[in-house]
């Protein structure tokens, strides 16, 4: 795969890869552990956390490019779980390589909350025309444009358009954008019938994160 031309010409050689959660970042972190030019930033969930974390990260040396990555909920019924979808600045030079790796161009909607039900996702599809929903990329991409840093949204579908999540994870979020596992455990104890759905979703998310890491590792492999 060719070296991304838009990155090659930058004075900085680093790429900053942003994820909201550790579980999203874990597979890629293992793949690039020996590559200091690939920096991983955990932002926390939502636009406020993403803005605060990225502002601090960009206060030092600016990267050659910023990728906003992680899970996305499917809004387009044609998108299966595990599908990698993207939207990229033309000057970043990622689009051709992402297509070659099987990723699909998509329109993203940045929401203020996790889309929990199939009905909620259908309404978002109708009102926004977006293919996938997530919570951080809009503010990250805006900040990058303001600082003239090429950027791309590269996400993986964790839950499909017609799927209800087994729990309203908005009720389990901590103020710093993490997941309050105590609340989740309490919910499971009150409703043991949720366990099968949660285990199925965990399996989907783990497989999706591995697929995203595979694409990202290959996308960035020519930076060695």
Residue pairs with C-beta under 8 A, 6 or more apart in sequence:
1 97
1 100
1 218
1 219
1 221
1 222
2 97
2 222
3 222
3 223
4 65
4 92
4 93
4 94
4 97
4 222
4 223
5 93
6 65
6 91
6 92
6 93
6 150
7 13
7 15
7 64
7 65
7 92
7 93
7 150
7 223
10 64
10 65
11 64
12 61
12 62
12 63
12 64
13 37
13 64
13 223
14 37
14 38
14 39
14 61
14 63
14 64
15 37
15 38
15 39
15 63
15 64
15 65
15 66
15 67
15 220
15 223
16 39
16 41
16 57
16 63
16 65
16 66
16 67
17 25
17 28
17 38
17 39
17 40
17 41
17 66
17 67
17 69
17 216
18 40
18 41
18 43
18 50
18 53
18 54
18 66
18 67
18 68
18 69
18 70
18 136
18 140
19 25
19 28
19 40
19 41
19 42
19 43
19 69
19 70
20 42
20 43
20 44
20 45
20 46
20 49
20 50
20 70
20 71
20 135
20 136
20 177
21 42
21 45
21 70
21 71
21 178
21 179
22 42
23 205
23 206
23 209
24 69
24 70
24 71
24 209
24 212
25 40
25 42
25 69
25 70
26 209
27 209
27 210
27 212
27 213
28 40
28 69
28 212
28 213
28 216
28 217
29 40
30 213
31 213
31 216
31 217
32 38
32 40
32 217
32 220
35 220
35 223
35 224
37 223
38 220
38 223
39 57
39 63
41 53
41 54
41 57
42 53
43 49
43 50
43 53
43 54
43 136
43 140
43 177
44 50
44 53
44 176
44 177
44 178
45 135
45 136
45 173
45 177
45 178
46 112
46 135
46 136
46 177
47 110
47 112
47 135
47 136
47 138
47 139
49 136
49 176
49 177
50 68
50 135
50 136
50 139
50 140
51 139
51 140
51 143
54 66
54 139
54 140
54 143
55 143
58 143
58 147
58 149
62 147
62 149
63 149
64 149
64 150
65 92
65 94
65 149
65 150
65 151
65 152
66 140
66 144
66 149
66 150
66 151
66 152
67 151
67 152
67 153
67 154
67 216
68 136
68 137
68 140
68 141
68 151
68 152
68 153
68 154
68 155
69 153
69 154
69 155
69 212
69 216
70 134
70 136
70 155
70 156
70 212
71 134
71 155
71 156
71 157
71 158
71 159
71 205
71 208
71 209
72 85
72 108
72 132
72 133
72 134
72 155
72 156
72 157
72 158
73 114
73 115
73 121
73 132
73 133
73 134
73 157
73 158
73 159
73 161
74 80
74 81
74 83
74 121
74 131
74 132
74 157
74 159
74 160
74 161
74 163
75 109
75 115
75 121
75 122
75 124
75 125
75 128
75 130
75 131
75 132
75 133
75 161
76 106
76 125
76 131
76 132
76 161
77 160
77 161
77 162
79 85
79 104
79 106
79 131
79 132
79 157
79 160
79 161
80 157
80 160
81 157
81 158
81 159
81 160
81 204
81 207
81 208
82 156
82 157
82 204
82 207
82 208
82 211
83 104
83 156
83 157
84 98
84 101
84 102
84 103
84 104
84 154
84 155
84 156
84 157
84 211
84 212
84 215
85 103
85 104
85 105
85 106
85 108
85 131
85 132
85 154
85 155
85 156
85 157
86 94
86 95
86 98
86 103
86 104
86 105
86 106
86 152
86 153
86 154
86 155
87 105
87 106
87 107
87 108
87 152
87 153
88 94
88 95
88 98
88 151
88 152
88 153
88 154
89 144
89 145
89 150
89 151
89 152
91 150
92 150
92 151
92 152
93 150
94 152
94 154
94 219
95 105
97 219
98 152
98 154
98 215
98 219
99 105
101 215
101 218
101 219
102 215
103 154
103 215
106 130
106 131
106 132
106 155
107 128
107 129
107 130
107 131
107 132
108 130
108 131
108 132
108 133
108 134
108 137
108 138
108 153
108 155
109 124
109 128
109 130
109 132
109 133
109 134
110 133
110 134
110 135
110 136
110 137
110 138
110 139
111 124
111 133
111 134
111 135
112 135
113 135
113 170
114 135
114 165
114 168
114 169
114 170
115 121
115 124
115 133
116 164
116 165
116 168
116 169
116 170
117 164
117 165
118 161
118 162
118 163
118 164
121 133
121 161
121 162
122 161
124 130
124 133
125 161
132 155
132 157
134 153
134 155
137 153
137 155
140 151
141 151
141 153
144 150
144 151
145 151
154 212
154 215
154 216
154 219
155 212
156 208
156 209
156 211
156 212
157 208
158 201
158 204
158 205
158 208
159 165
159 201
159 204
165 197
165 201
166 194
166 196
166 197
166 198
166 200
166 201
167 184
167 187
167 194
167 197
167 198
169 179
169 184
171 183
171 187
172 179
172 180
172 181
172 183
172 184
172 187
173 179
173 180
174 180
184 198
187 194
188 194
188 195
188 198
